[in-house]
Amino acid sequence: MDRYRIREGQKVSLKDFDPDDRSGWDRDKDSALAKMAELRLELDELQGLLYAENKQKILFVLQAMDTAGKDSTIRSVFDGTNPQGVQVASFKVPSANELAHDYLWRIHERTPANGEIVIFNRSHYENLLVVRVHNLVPEEIWKKRFDEINDFEKILVDEGTTIVKFFLHIDLKTQKERLLERLEDPKKQWKLSASDLPERKLWPEYMKAYEDVLSKTSTEHAPWYWVPSNHNWYRNLVVASVIVKTLKDLNPQYPPATEDLEKYRAQLEIE
């Protein structure tokens, strides 16, 4: 899945990235679903090790246009993991209190502690996307934020956080199909918003904003992966594969026993 990593300094043009791409898996969907089951078991074991070790921490960032599947990706990939060590932080429209602070204030307090995995469902990158597209702050303000966010993430990494970021990439046609599905499914109608159609009209502006984000904030210490997401099963496979590899590379270990195990054994035998 390294084919989807954005290299530091790479100039991104989203027209070159096919959201229908499935080139990382040369077998059928059923075999991919079987592989997903294996990856979940691996993730569960590795996450348990990370939590027990209590030294390392991981931040996964998910960004996407509406209907690309941020929520369902989180449910699918992290199904079965220990909720004590996995947290999801969703960032909606800032509250009055959050707006009274700097734009990274509400982000920083949700970053992971030792032993934790935190998944950002949307993130600090809204300040380079929505804020830009809707002209919520002047251009000279949001342009500074590329460097500020890179510096912020470098601080987190220097303090022991591993950061991996995912852009779930769909096309406009797929978004239309998924919005129509929501109209027909009573279980999904609640997801529809009055802003959905006006936001679709801004698709070109969002794509340009995403291109700049991917080009300017994918670094060696906090890389972006673009994830073809027109096919949910393939999207989940790519994300799960990268996450499991990230944890394997960290190689978490169970800590040694802190007490004399023979003492405990002797006491239990006496009982």
Secondary structure as UniProt FT lines:
FT   HELIX           2..4
FT   STRAND          5..6
FT   TURN            8..9
FT   HELIX           14..16
FT   TURN            19..20
FT   TURN            23..24
FT   HELIX           29..53
FT   STRAND          57..64
FT   TURN            66..67
FT   HELIX           70..78
FT   TURN            79..80
FT   TURN            83..85
FT   STRAND          86..90
FT   HELIX           96..99
FT   TURN            103..104
FT   HELIX           105..108
FT   TURN            109..110
FT   TURN            114..115
FT   STRAND          117..121
FT   HELIX           124..128
FT   HELIX           130..133
FT   TURN            134..135
FT   HELIX           139..142
FT   TURN            143..144
FT   HELIX           145..158
FT   TURN            159..160
FT   STRAND          161..169
FT   HELIX           172..184
FT   TURN            186..188
FT   HELIX           189..191
FT   TURN            194..195
FT   HELIX           196..200
FT   TURN            201..202
FT   HELIX           203..217
FT   STRAND          224..228
FT   HELIX           232..250
FT   HELIX           261..270
//
